[in-house]
């Protein structure tokens, strides 16, 4: 019985074994046929693999490269080395909007092409290498043909391979330096923006004119073409506007010298005059309070009041006339005018962030959008009527949500040029493709605006350079993609440097502390990409920095040196203030960490201990050791603040800065010192439990009620 069972089992095993061998034999035979050469085209031997890749000389087979979008045609963009090469590939799109890809750094923009923006399937690096290898094999076969046949294909293949290698090396250097990698940006790409404006916000910490004049040649070297000058209350107004002038405002001779310096370097000057929102510097005053949209806020002007338009016209008249030497004779002598090519060509009328709108009795019955559009139209009409040659720029944020029909019906499309501002890394989060399409249908041209400081926190001491650089790079990619929508393209990029968030806010980063950020962003905007070479990038030379030594470290390391300590070795105008701010930032961080630990994590010098005069003298004495060190360091810094800041600022400005940045630290450290010394003096303590602070007392409520 057992032997029969064994025989049956062995027979089944042999059956399955034989079937498996037959299957493997069939599989081998199929593979043999697949790789066997077949005859085609009059006896020519062609492999199946060649047929699939389309490398047969007959040209009747579509290659893998063709299916992926690399057609057998000569592209002039490839003749310039890396010009027109897209590492990640692209295909034609209909809308002209920039397509997005996932990327570890966030949004990644695919480079647009002259034939329209392209949207393509993402190909990984290994796929790219395989494609290039297949193309190489194909080129070798073509090279075996008689001369004159297949040469364009090989030329295209070699150019693409070299361009890919250059781009790969370039992106490797970017990552090594901590610079964001943006697809489509690199050497040999699209030209940079035609205009690169540097914005000076004078409503806070206005530098001395002598300092601004020292910066002008540096800005020119870095690639600036003009200055966007926002005076606010620093302009020497006269007549009925005399109350607007700040006590430390520039005088007319100082502004004259500033404009002469700009003109001598070929830098255009565009004045920025707020004409709707952000008029706090005027509407806060008793003389102009009646022009407010709401009685409790000086933020915005009432557009329905006739006196408002008269006020705006007088503002514009005083500023514009002073900047037009040919008519007013204020700016330059005749020979200077003939020698200076730049002239006043634009005026920026502001109109951003009009928060208070359609609230007063005159305006509340009208739609907000219509009120805004009518006011912009009226102001622009005044400018074009009185100064026909001037072009009018306006901030765009109030226009983004408006309907296309409303914008077209308003008539502002032929009167103003919007300056589209986004200071975050993701431009399209705030200005979507539909908004770009709408703007292009209304306006013939537009501007873009990034930021090099004053955009990521009202109370920062140092700008986050990497974020500002990425914002600039993203804008360059967006401008490449969206510029073709407008009939006259995009005019240029303004790099804004805000000094306050509004007239009532504290100071943002000081200009000398942000000069390295400006240099990095401006040189990038001027080239259209970030130049990784320390020799050809003008950053180090323009800021008078020592030459980089050694090959183990990159000359710029944004990911490792977030505070940009490397620029403390440079000798640019205001570099002493830069080093001072670095020291202040370090002490501020140490002080905040210490006081936070005292209040939250250590148990003997808290507000509870101080309020009840109940603690351990030995423990308090131990905690005060760090307090004494910090207090001494901050006191020394405060004593040198005035002498350091006076190089660039008047006593009003450095006095304000010391009060905002250093005085609070001194006060807090001294308070803890006094409290600690008081706790150490006690020798007798009460029994527990201690009387507690009742909630009614904290809230100021009578417990009986």
PLY file of the C-alpha trace (Angstrom):
ply
format ascii 1.0
element vertex 705
property float x
property float y
property float z
element edge 704
property int vertex1
property int vertex2
end_header
0.00 0.00 0.00
2.75 2.41 0.94
4.75 1.57 -2.19
1.78 2.37 -4.43
1.33 5.76 -2.75
5.00 6.54 -3.24
4.77 5.62 -6.93
1.78 7.95 -7.41
3.56 10.83 -5.68
6.72 10.39 -7.75
4.70 10.30 -10.99
3.04 13.61 -10.08
6.37 15.20 -9.20
7.89 14.06 -12.49
4.85 15.46 -14.35
5.20 18.92 -12.77
8.97 18.87 -13.31
8.55 18.06 -16.99
5.93 20.76 -17.45
8.23 23.32 -15.83
11.10 22.34 -18.14
8.87 22.69 -21.19
7.72 26.14 -20.00
11.30 27.32 -19.50
12.27 25.95 -22.91
9.41 27.84 -24.54
10.35 31.01 -22.72
13.99 30.69 -23.87
12.89 30.09 -27.46
10.66 33.22 -27.38
13.54 35.29 -26.09
15.80 33.88 -28.80
13.33 34.94 -31.47
13.01 38.41 -29.90
16.73 39.05 -30.06
17.32 37.36 -33.41
18.04 39.75 -36.31
15.44 39.95 -39.04
15.70 41.08 -42.62
14.11 44.34 -43.80
14.60 47.08 -46.37
15.98 45.02 -49.11
18.01 42.51 -47.15
19.47 44.87 -44.56
19.84 43.24 -41.16
17.97 45.12 -38.42
17.45 43.96 -34.84
14.09 44.02 -33.12
15.56 46.36 -30.52
16.62 48.75 -33.29
13.15 48.66 -34.73
11.70 49.58 -31.33
14.17 52.43 -30.88
13.74 53.61 -34.46
17.44 53.52 -35.27
16.96 51.88 -38.67
18.34 54.09 -41.39
15.18 53.87 -43.39
13.56 56.39 -41.04
10.12 54.68 -41.04
10.18 53.81 -37.35
9.35 56.24 -34.57
12.15 56.29 -31.98
11.81 56.37 -28.23
13.27 59.87 -28.27
10.58 60.98 -30.72
7.84 59.55 -28.55
9.26 61.46 -25.60
9.21 64.75 -27.52
12.74 64.96 -28.98
11.99 65.17 -32.71
14.49 64.78 -35.49
14.58 68.45 -36.38
17.27 71.08 -36.00
16.51 73.46 -33.15
18.44 76.77 -33.25
18.08 77.04 -29.49
20.45 74.08 -29.18
23.29 75.69 -31.10
24.23 77.85 -28.14
25.29 75.01 -25.89
22.82 75.00 -23.03
20.37 77.43 -24.64
16.90 76.06 -24.67
17.79 72.76 -22.97
15.23 71.56 -20.50
16.57 68.90 -18.14
13.11 67.78 -17.15
11.54 67.99 -20.60
8.43 69.83 -21.79
5.64 69.53 -24.33
3.52 72.21 -25.92
0.65 73.59 -23.86
-2.29 75.68 -24.97
-2.79 78.10 -22.08
0.72 79.46 -21.71
0.71 78.93 -17.97
3.72 77.56 -16.14
3.26 73.92 -15.20
4.26 72.71 -11.74
6.22 69.66 -10.66
6.76 68.16 -7.24
10.12 68.96 -5.79
11.83 68.85 -2.43
12.17 72.62 -2.44
8.50 73.22 -3.13
7.05 74.29 -6.45
9.21 73.66 -9.50
8.68 75.62 -12.69
9.20 74.03 -16.09
11.03 76.32 -18.47
8.76 77.83 -21.16
9.73 77.71 -24.85
9.35 80.28 -27.64
6.48 78.31 -29.10
4.46 78.65 -25.94
4.73 77.15 -22.46
5.10 73.44 -22.30
3.64 70.87 -19.97
5.33 67.48 -19.96
5.53 64.22 -18.14
8.22 64.18 -15.49
11.22 62.03 -16.35
13.67 60.94 -13.70
17.42 61.25 -14.05
17.88 57.57 -14.82
15.42 57.86 -17.70
17.31 60.89 -19.02
20.62 59.00 -18.88
19.08 56.00 -20.66
17.69 58.24 -23.38
21.04 59.92 -23.86
22.77 56.50 -24.05
20.30 55.28 -26.68
20.89 58.49 -28.59
24.64 57.85 -28.45
24.23 54.34 -29.90
22.06 55.77 -32.64
24.66 58.42 -33.40
27.38 55.74 -33.74
25.34 53.87 -36.35
24.66 57.07 -38.25
28.36 57.89 -38.22
29.07 54.66 -40.08
27.00 55.88 -43.04
28.57 57.77 -45.93
29.46 61.37 -45.09
26.65 63.89 -45.31
23.96 61.54 -43.97
22.58 61.76 -40.42
24.94 64.52 -39.29
22.19 66.82 -37.93
20.93 64.03 -35.67
24.36 63.40 -34.22
24.95 67.13 -33.76
21.70 67.48 -31.85
22.55 64.47 -29.71
26.00 65.81 -28.80
24.68 69.26 -28.03
21.91 67.86 -25.84
24.31 65.62 -23.95
26.79 68.42 -23.29
24.01 70.78 -22.25
22.61 68.16 -19.89
26.02 67.64 -18.33
26.50 71.38 -17.87
23.06 71.76 -16.33
23.66 68.80 -14.03
26.95 70.30 -12.84
25.29 73.70 -12.39
22.48 72.24 -10.28
25.00 70.30 -8.20
26.81 73.56 -7.41
23.53 75.24 -6.49
22.69 72.49 -4.01
26.21 72.65 -2.61
25.73 76.36 -1.94
22.21 75.99 -0.53
20.68 77.92 -3.44
17.18 76.77 -4.52
17.16 74.88 -7.81
14.50 76.20 -10.19
13.92 74.29 -13.43
14.48 76.39 -16.52
16.90 78.84 -14.89
20.59 78.64 -15.63
23.39 79.84 -17.88
22.31 80.25 -21.48
18.63 80.58 -20.61
16.20 83.40 -21.25
17.46 87.00 -20.94
16.98 88.77 -17.58
14.28 91.38 -16.93
14.99 94.56 -18.88
14.49 96.81 -15.85
15.78 96.05 -12.34
14.63 98.62 -9.79
15.85 98.91 -6.20
13.22 100.23 -3.79
14.20 102.63 -0.99
11.48 102.93 1.65
12.15 106.20 3.48
9.21 106.11 5.88
11.44 104.45 8.45
15.14 104.73 9.30
15.90 107.06 6.37
19.64 106.84 5.66
21.75 109.92 5.23
21.86 111.05 1.60
25.65 110.70 1.66
25.21 106.99 2.41
22.68 106.48 -0.38
25.07 108.17 -2.81
27.81 105.73 -1.77
25.49 102.83 -2.55
24.63 104.00 -6.07
27.81 102.74 -7.81
27.51 99.41 -6.00
23.93 98.97 -7.18
24.96 99.83 -10.72
27.73 97.22 -10.61
25.29 94.61 -9.35
22.97 95.25 -12.28
20.42 97.85 -11.17
18.86 100.03 -13.86
16.84 102.34 -11.63
15.66 103.42 -8.18
12.10 103.29 -6.85
12.07 106.12 -4.30
9.26 106.15 -1.72
9.57 109.44 0.17
6.43 109.53 2.35
7.13 112.30 4.91
10.84 112.64 4.04
10.13 114.88 1.03
10.43 118.65 1.68
6.84 119.60 0.91
5.85 123.24 0.83
2.79 125.45 0.79
-0.40 123.77 2.04
1.49 120.48 2.42
4.19 121.85 4.70
2.78 120.02 7.80
3.47 116.68 6.10
7.24 117.14 6.24
9.00 115.19 8.99
11.32 117.06 11.32
14.29 115.15 9.91
13.17 115.27 6.26
15.68 115.72 3.47
16.09 119.24 2.17
15.92 120.06 -1.52
19.68 120.32 -1.93
20.15 116.81 -0.52
17.57 115.35 -2.90
19.22 117.25 -5.75
22.57 115.60 -4.97
20.92 112.19 -4.73
19.25 112.54 -8.12
22.44 113.85 -9.71
24.33 110.78 -8.50
21.68 108.48 -9.93
21.56 110.27 -13.28
25.36 110.32 -13.57
25.37 106.52 -13.30
22.53 106.11 -15.78
20.04 105.02 -13.12
16.45 106.09 -13.64
14.52 107.39 -10.65
10.82 106.58 -10.21
9.13 108.43 -7.32
6.47 106.50 -5.39
3.66 108.66 -3.99
0.80 106.97 -2.12
-2.53 108.38 -3.33
-5.17 106.18 -1.65
-4.15 103.77 1.12
-1.14 104.07 3.43
-1.65 107.80 3.82
-1.26 107.63 7.59
1.58 110.16 7.54
-0.87 112.81 6.25
-4.26 111.74 7.58
-2.95 111.38 11.15
-2.58 115.16 11.27
-5.33 117.50 12.37
-4.99 119.55 9.18
-5.94 116.56 6.98
-8.10 114.45 9.29
-11.25 115.54 7.43
-10.07 113.61 4.34
-10.22 110.21 6.08
-12.56 107.48 4.92
-13.37 106.70 8.56
-12.91 109.01 11.50
-11.15 106.41 13.66
-8.51 105.41 11.09
-6.03 107.50 9.06
-5.23 104.54 6.80
-7.15 105.53 3.66
-8.44 108.59 1.87
-12.13 109.19 1.10
-12.30 108.99 -2.72
-15.71 110.68 -2.94
-14.62 113.96 -1.36
-13.58 116.69 -3.82
-10.95 117.96 -1.42
-9.30 114.53 -1.57
-8.56 114.85 -5.26
-7.18 118.37 -4.78
-4.91 117.02 -2.02
-3.67 114.14 -4.20
-3.00 116.45 -7.16
-0.94 118.79 -4.98
1.08 115.82 -3.64
1.86 114.63 -7.14
2.61 118.11 -8.42
5.24 118.91 -5.81
7.06 115.59 -6.21
6.86 115.29 -10.00
7.81 118.88 -10.74
10.93 118.60 -8.63
12.01 115.52 -10.60
11.55 117.16 -14.01
14.61 119.37 -14.57
13.78 120.39 -18.12
10.60 122.12 -16.99
11.27 123.26 -13.46
15.01 123.98 -13.58
15.30 122.54 -10.06
17.38 119.51 -10.76
20.30 120.12 -13.08
21.97 122.82 -15.07
21.47 122.82 -18.83
24.77 121.13 -19.53
23.95 118.44 -16.97
20.60 117.81 -18.65
22.22 117.36 -22.04
24.81 115.02 -20.59
22.32 112.92 -18.58
20.28 110.49 -20.61
17.87 109.26 -17.90
14.73 111.33 -17.53
11.62 110.98 -15.42
9.54 108.44 -17.31
7.30 106.86 -14.65
5.41 107.76 -11.49
4.18 105.14 -9.02
0.87 106.12 -7.38
0.76 103.28 -4.80
-2.87 102.28 -4.06
-2.07 99.03 -2.23
-3.83 97.63 0.84
-6.75 100.08 0.91
-8.37 98.43 3.92
-10.96 101.08 4.74
-13.21 101.53 1.74
-16.92 102.33 1.20
-17.50 103.08 4.89
-18.13 106.84 5.06
-21.60 108.34 4.32
-20.45 109.52 0.90
-19.12 106.12 -0.19
-21.18 103.44 1.55
-23.88 103.32 -1.14
-21.32 102.42 -3.85
-19.57 99.14 -4.61
-16.03 98.87 -3.24
-14.52 97.72 -6.52
-16.12 100.54 -8.45
-14.95 103.10 -5.89
-11.39 101.85 -6.15
-11.33 101.71 -9.95
-12.84 105.17 -10.29
-10.24 106.66 -7.95
-7.33 105.03 -9.80
-8.79 106.24 -13.09
-9.14 109.81 -11.77
-5.61 109.95 -10.37
-4.07 108.46 -13.51
-6.06 110.88 -15.65
-4.62 113.82 -13.70
-1.09 112.55 -14.34
-1.63 111.87 -18.05
-3.35 115.22 -18.57
-0.66 117.30 -16.87
2.39 115.19 -17.74
1.46 113.24 -20.90
4.88 111.60 -21.26
4.71 109.94 -17.82
3.64 106.32 -17.46
1.71 105.44 -14.30
2.45 102.38 -12.13
0.03 101.05 -9.51
0.25 98.16 -7.02
-1.93 95.26 -8.14
-3.25 93.60 -4.96
-6.59 95.42 -4.94
-7.21 94.31 -8.55
-6.66 90.57 -8.15
-10.16 89.60 -7.10
-11.97 91.91 -9.53
-13.92 90.59 -12.51
-12.53 90.98 -16.01
-15.59 92.92 -17.18
-15.22 95.45 -14.35
-11.54 96.02 -15.12
-12.15 96.46 -18.83
-15.10 98.78 -18.29
-13.13 100.98 -15.86
-10.78 102.23 -18.59
-7.63 101.91 -16.44
-6.06 99.41 -18.85
-4.69 102.18 -21.08
-3.74 104.46 -18.19
-1.77 102.39 -15.67
0.72 99.53 -15.50
0.17 97.12 -12.57
3.16 96.15 -10.44
2.39 92.62 -9.28
3.94 91.97 -5.89
4.42 88.67 -4.05
7.16 88.23 -1.47
6.58 84.54 -0.66
8.21 81.62 -2.44
5.04 80.33 -4.10
4.04 83.10 -6.53
1.08 81.23 -7.98
-0.52 80.78 -4.57
-1.26 84.51 -4.58
-1.47 85.28 -8.31
-3.00 82.32 -10.13
-2.81 81.66 -13.86
-6.35 82.97 -14.29
-5.29 86.28 -12.77
-2.38 86.55 -15.19
-4.75 85.83 -18.06
-7.11 88.52 -16.80
-4.34 91.10 -16.43
-3.07 90.38 -19.95
-6.57 90.96 -21.33
-6.74 94.39 -19.66
-3.17 95.77 -19.57
-0.61 95.94 -22.35
2.28 95.48 -19.93
3.03 94.98 -16.23
5.83 94.87 -13.67
6.80 92.34 -11.00
8.02 93.02 -7.46
10.04 90.80 -5.12
11.65 91.75 -1.81
15.14 91.77 -0.34
14.07 92.80 3.17
11.07 93.80 5.26
8.77 91.00 4.12
9.02 88.12 6.61
8.44 89.73 9.98
7.83 93.19 11.37
10.58 92.93 13.97
13.43 91.09 12.25
17.02 92.23 12.67
18.47 90.25 9.75
16.66 89.28 6.55
16.31 85.56 5.74
18.49 85.70 2.63
17.67 82.26 1.29
13.94 83.02 1.30
14.47 86.33 -0.46
16.73 84.69 -3.06
14.18 81.96 -3.73
11.47 84.61 -4.10
13.64 86.36 -6.72
14.36 83.10 -8.57
10.69 82.12 -8.58
9.81 85.51 -10.01
12.36 85.10 -12.80
10.75 81.78 -13.75
7.23 83.21 -13.59
8.22 86.23 -15.67
9.62 83.92 -18.34
6.36 82.02 -18.43
3.87 84.85 -18.18
5.59 87.65 -20.05
4.41 86.44 -23.45
0.80 86.92 -22.42
1.14 90.71 -22.53
1.31 92.48 -25.87
4.25 94.60 -24.63
5.70 91.96 -22.30
6.76 92.55 -18.70
8.75 95.72 -18.05
10.96 94.50 -15.25
11.40 93.51 -11.62
11.41 95.82 -8.58
13.30 94.57 -5.52
11.47 96.12 -2.58
13.10 96.82 0.77
10.43 97.77 3.30
11.50 99.66 6.42
8.15 99.55 8.23
4.98 97.57 7.56
3.11 100.86 7.84
3.61 104.33 9.29
2.83 103.19 12.88
4.88 99.98 12.93
8.35 99.50 14.43
11.46 99.35 12.26
12.23 96.32 10.10
15.76 95.26 9.15
18.09 98.22 8.68
19.42 98.79 5.16
23.13 98.04 5.94
22.08 94.75 7.55
20.20 93.84 4.37
22.85 94.91 1.85
24.19 91.35 1.31
20.63 90.18 0.70
20.15 92.99 -1.83
23.45 92.13 -3.55
22.55 88.45 -3.91
19.02 89.12 -5.18
20.01 91.98 -7.50
22.91 90.17 -9.17
20.61 87.18 -9.70
17.89 89.35 -11.25
20.45 91.06 -13.50
21.72 87.74 -14.89
18.40 85.91 -14.97
19.82 83.10 -12.82
22.19 82.62 -9.88
25.81 82.63 -11.02
27.72 79.99 -9.04
31.16 81.33 -9.97
32.78 83.67 -7.45
34.84 85.21 -10.27
31.98 86.19 -12.57
29.35 86.88 -9.91
29.85 90.51 -8.79
28.62 89.96 -5.21
31.98 89.57 -3.46
33.80 92.24 -5.44
31.02 94.83 -5.13
30.82 94.32 -1.34
34.64 94.36 -1.00
34.80 90.85 0.42
37.97 88.74 0.66
38.46 86.17 -2.07
37.32 82.66 -1.13
40.09 80.22 -0.27
40.06 76.45 -0.49
37.93 74.12 -2.57
36.34 72.13 0.25
33.72 74.79 0.97
31.59 76.80 -1.41
32.06 80.59 -1.41
28.41 80.96 -0.36
26.65 78.52 1.99
23.09 79.66 2.55
22.01 76.39 4.17
24.82 76.40 6.76
25.31 80.11 7.40
21.75 81.43 7.79
22.98 84.58 9.54
25.44 85.24 6.71
28.37 85.71 9.08
30.68 85.41 6.06
29.74 88.96 5.04
31.02 90.30 8.36
34.51 90.08 6.80
33.51 92.45 3.99
34.12 96.20 3.93
31.05 97.56 2.13
29.46 100.88 3.19
27.76 100.20 6.50
29.69 96.99 7.21
30.34 98.12 10.79
26.58 98.29 11.31
26.27 94.83 9.76
28.68 93.41 12.35
26.91 95.35 15.10
23.54 93.86 14.08
25.01 90.34 14.03
26.20 90.79 17.61
22.86 92.28 18.62
20.96 89.38 17.04
23.09 86.87 18.95
22.55 88.68 22.26
18.83 89.00 21.58
18.54 85.25 21.05
20.55 84.49 24.20
18.51 86.91 26.28
15.19 85.56 25.04
16.28 81.98 25.76
17.44 82.96 29.25
14.31 84.90 30.23
12.07 82.18 28.77
13.91 79.56 30.82
13.55 81.67 33.98
9.80 82.07 33.50
8.88 78.64 32.16
11.47 75.99 33.02
13.38 77.05 36.14
11.55 77.06 39.47
13.05 79.78 41.68
12.82 83.12 39.82
9.38 82.93 38.24
6.70 85.60 38.52
5.14 83.48 41.29
8.36 83.49 43.32
8.77 87.23 42.83
5.14 88.04 43.66
5.25 86.08 46.96
8.91 86.85 47.78
9.37 83.14 48.31
12.43 81.32 46.95
15.82 79.76 47.70
18.61 82.33 47.94
21.26 79.86 46.78
19.20 78.84 43.74
18.46 82.47 42.87
22.12 83.39 43.13
22.96 80.58 40.71
20.35 81.80 38.20
21.53 85.40 38.39
25.04 84.45 37.20
23.87 84.30 33.57
21.85 87.47 34.10
24.93 89.45 35.11
26.83 88.29 32.02
24.02 89.18 29.61
23.35 92.51 31.31
26.98 93.50 30.98
27.11 92.48 27.30
23.90 94.31 26.38
24.99 97.42 28.30
28.28 97.52 26.38
26.42 97.11 23.11
24.07 99.95 24.00
27.00 102.25 24.73
28.50 101.63 21.27
25.19 101.72 19.37
25.05 105.46 18.80
28.65 105.80 17.59
28.20 102.81 15.23
24.86 103.81 13.73
25.77 107.46 13.25
27.73 106.52 10.11
24.43 106.05 8.28
21.64 107.49 10.44
20.78 110.69 12.29
20.16 110.78 16.04
16.38 110.46 15.57
16.79 107.12 13.82
19.42 105.51 16.02
17.57 106.74 19.10
14.42 105.01 17.88
16.34 101.84 17.04
18.00 101.65 20.47
14.66 102.18 22.20
12.99 99.42 20.17
15.76 96.82 20.08
18.10 97.26 23.03
16.16 99.07 25.75
13.57 96.25 26.25
16.37 93.72 26.85
18.06 95.98 29.36
14.79 96.59 31.19
13.95 92.89 31.43
17.41 91.88 32.63
17.46 94.69 35.21
14.00 93.70 36.43
15.13 90.13 37.01
18.29 91.37 38.73
16.29 93.57 41.14
13.81 90.80 41.84
16.56 88.26 42.44
18.45 90.53 44.82
15.23 91.07 46.77
14.59 87.32 47.04
18.14 86.73 48.31
17.70 89.17 51.21
14.86 87.28 52.89
15.81 85.18 55.93
12.42 84.08 57.30
9.60 82.56 55.22
5.92 81.93 56.04
4.23 78.57 56.47
2.52 76.89 53.57
0.02 77.12 52.03
0.74 80.58 50.70
-2.13 82.95 49.97
-3.03 82.62 46.31
-4.03 85.25 43.79
-7.75 84.83 43.22
-9.15 84.98 39.67
-11.45 87.82 40.70
-8.46 89.97 41.61
-6.72 89.20 38.31
-9.80 90.23 36.34
-10.47 93.26 38.52
-13.88 91.97 39.65
-15.31 92.31 43.13
-15.66 88.75 44.47
-18.85 89.64 46.34
-20.62 90.61 43.13
0 1
1 2
2 3
3 4
4 5
5 6
6 7
7 8
8 9
9 10
10 11
11 12
12 13
13 14
14 15
15 16
16 17
17 18
18 19
19 20
20 21
21 22
22 23
23 24
24 25
25 26
26 27
27 28
28 29
29 30
30 31
31 32
32 33
33 34
34 35
35 36
36 37
37 38
38 39
39 40
40 41
41 42
42 43
43 44
44 45
45 46
46 47
47 48
48 49
49 50
50 51
51 52
52 53
53 54
54 55
55 56
56 57
57 58
58 59
59 60
60 61
61 62
62 63
63 64
64 65
65 66
66 67
67 68
68 69
69 70
70 71
71 72
72 73
73 74
74 75
75 76
76 77
77 78
78 79
79 80
80 81
81 82
82 83
83 84
84 85
85 86
86 87
87 88
88 89
89 90
90 91
91 92
92 93
93 94
94 95
95 96
96 97
97 98
98 99
99 100
100 101
101 102
102 103
103 104
104 105
105 106
106 107
107 108
108 109
109 110
110 111
111 112
112 113
113 114
114 115
115 116
116 117
117 118
118 119
119 120
120 121
121 122
122 123
123 124
124 125
125 126
126 127
127 128
128 129
129 130
130 131
131 132
132 133
133 134
134 135
135 136
136 137
137 138
138 139
139 140
140 141
141 142
142 143
143 144
144 145
145 146
146 147
147 148
148 149
149 150
150 151
151 152
152 153
153 154
154 155
155 156
156 157
157 158
158 159
159 160
160 161
161 162
162 163
163 164
164 165
165 166
166 167
167 168
168 169
169 170
170 171
171 172
172 173
173 174
174 175
175 176
176 177
177 178
178 179
179 180
180 181
181 182
182 183
183 184
184 185
185 186
186 187
187 188
188 189
189 190
190 191
191 192
192 193
193 194
194 195
195 196
196 197
197 198
198 199
199 200
200 201
201 202
202 203
203 204
204 205
205 206
206 207
207 208
208 209
209 210
210 211
211 212
212 213
213 214
214 215
215 216
216 217
217 218
218 219
219 220
220 221
221 222
222 223
223 224
224 225
225 226
226 227
227 228
228 229
229 230
230 231
231 232
232 233
233 234
234 235
235 236
236 237
237 238
238 239
239 240
240 241
241 242
242 243
243 244
244 245
245 246
246 247
247 248
248 249
249 250
250 251
251 252
252 253
253 254
254 255
255 256
256 257
257 258
258 259
259 260
260 261
261 262
262 263
263 264
264 265
265 266
266 267
267 268
268 269
269 270
270 271
271 272
272 273
273 274
274 275
275 276
276 277
277 278
278 279
279 280
280 281
281 282
282 283
283 284
284 285
285 286
286 287
287 288
288 289
289 290
290 291
291 292
292 293
293 294
294 295
295 296
296 297
297 298
298 299
299 300
300 301
301 302
302 303
303 304
304 305
305 306
306 307
307 308
308 309
309 310
310 311
311 312
312 313
313 314
314 315
315 316
316 317
317 318
318 319
319 320
320 321
321 322
322 323
323 324
324 325
325 326
326 327
327 328
328 329
329 330
330 331
331 332
332 333
333 334
334 335
335 336
336 337
337 338
338 339
339 340
340 341
341 342
342 343
343 344
344 345
345 346
346 347
347 348
348 349
349 350
350 351
351 352
352 353
353 354
354 355
355 356
356 357
357 358
358 359
359 360
360 361
361 362
362 363
363 364
364 365
365 366
366 367
367 368
368 369
369 370
370 371
371 372
372 373
373 374
374 375
375 376
376 377
377 378
378 379
379 380
380 381
381 382
382 383
383 384
384 385
385 386
386 387
387 388
388 389
389 390
390 391
391 392
392 393
393 394
394 395
395 396
396 397
397 398
398 399
399 400
400 401
401 402
402 403
403 404
404 405
405 406
406 407
407 408
408 409
409 410
410 411
411 412
412 413
413 414
414 415
415 416
416 417
417 418
418 419
419 420
420 421
421 422
422 423
423 424
424 425
425 426
426 427
427 428
428 429
429 430
430 431
431 432
432 433
433 434
434 435
435 436
436 437
437 438
438 439
439 440
440 441
441 442
442 443
443 444
444 445
445 446
446 447
447 448
448 449
449 450
450 451
451 452
452 453
453 454
454 455
455 456
456 457
457 458
458 459
459 460
460 461
461 462
462 463
463 464
464 465
465 466
466 467
467 468
468 469
469 470
470 471
471 472
472 473
473 474
474 475
475 476
476 477
477 478
478 479
479 480
480 481
481 482
482 483
483 484
484 485
485 486
486 487
487 488
488 489
489 490
490 491
491 492
492 493
493 494
494 495
495 496
496 497
497 498
498 499
499 500
500 501
501 502
502 503
503 504
504 505
505 506
506 507
507 508
508 509
509 510
510 511
511 512
512 513
513 514
514 515
515 516
516 517
517 518
518 519
519 520
520 521
521 522
522 523
523 524
524 525
525 526
526 527
527 528
528 529
529 530
530 531
531 532
532 533
533 534
534 535
535 536
536 537
537 538
538 539
539 540
540 541
541 542
542 543
543 544
544 545
545 546
546 547
547 548
548 549
549 550
550 551
551 552
552 553
553 554
554 555
555 556
556 557
557 558
558 559
559 560
560 561
561 562
562 563
563 564
564 565
565 566
566 567
567 568
568 569
569 570
570 571
571 572
572 573
573 574
574 575
575 576
576 577
577 578
578 579
579 580
580 581
581 582
582 583
583 584
584 585
585 586
586 587
587 588
588 589
589 590
590 591
591 592
592 593
593 594
594 595
595 596
596 597
597 598
598 599
599 600
600 601
601 602
602 603
603 604
604 605
605 606
606 607
607 608
608 609
609 610
610 611
611 612
612 613
613 614
614 615
615 616
616 617
617 618
618 619
619 620
620 621
621 622
622 623
623 624
624 625
625 626
626 627
627 628
628 629
629 630
630 631
631 632
632 633
633 634
634 635
635 636
636 637
637 638
638 639
639 640
640 641
641 642
642 643
643 644
644 645
645 646
646 647
647 648
648 649
649 650
650 651
651 652
652 653
653 654
654 655
655 656
656 657
657 658
658 659
659 660
660 661
661 662
662 663
663 664
664 665
665 666
666 667
667 668
668 669
669 670
670 671
671 672
672 673
673 674
674 675
675 676
676 677
677 678
678 679
679 680
680 681
681 682
682 683
683 684
684 685
685 686
686 687
687 688
688 689
689 690
690 691
691 692
692 693
693 694
694 695
695 696
696 697
697 698
698 699
699 700
700 701
701 702
702 703
703 704
